[in-house]
């Protein structure tokens, strides 16, 4: 009788080991799969940030450049008018226009900042692309961890391949390995 109890206890222990092993393997695969999905969603969030931010930045820089262009045009035209003045009255009128334009320029927009604004835009674009690259790199690392787990020797025998398929990392567009031509 004692041998039969030992045999039953041994079988139960073996069943528990198998159940806990399967449970641990399955739960880890689920966790890695969820982390993988979150990682891909982070890539999407970085794309959305770019789509939201870049048009606003470009519009802001364009607006500032247009404002400066108007001020510079006004000052330049006023200065050109004084050169073309033929009478003392014309000279006085042009002098007033120059003073008004220059005062407006210094009061409304004391410094020309278009170049600085374009530099800020460039830095923001670079930072945005770096965020996207970081999200893609993190995604690829998550894919590696997930695939390594599901393709392990015992795990591949235990896990359902349809429920836990092998995933692909970020795939670049064809031709993206070539540097783009920049034209000014």
Buried (B, 14 or more C-beta within 10 A) or exposed (E): EEEEEEEEEEEEEEEEEEEEEBEEBBEBBEEBBEBBEEBBEBBEEBBEBBEEBBEEBEEEBEEBBEBBEEBBEBBEEBBEBBEEBEEEEEBEBBBEBBEEBBEEBEEEBEEBBBEEBEEBBEEBBEEBEEBBEEBBBBBBEBBEBBBEBBEEEEBEEBBEEEEBEEBEEBEEEEEEEEEEEEEE
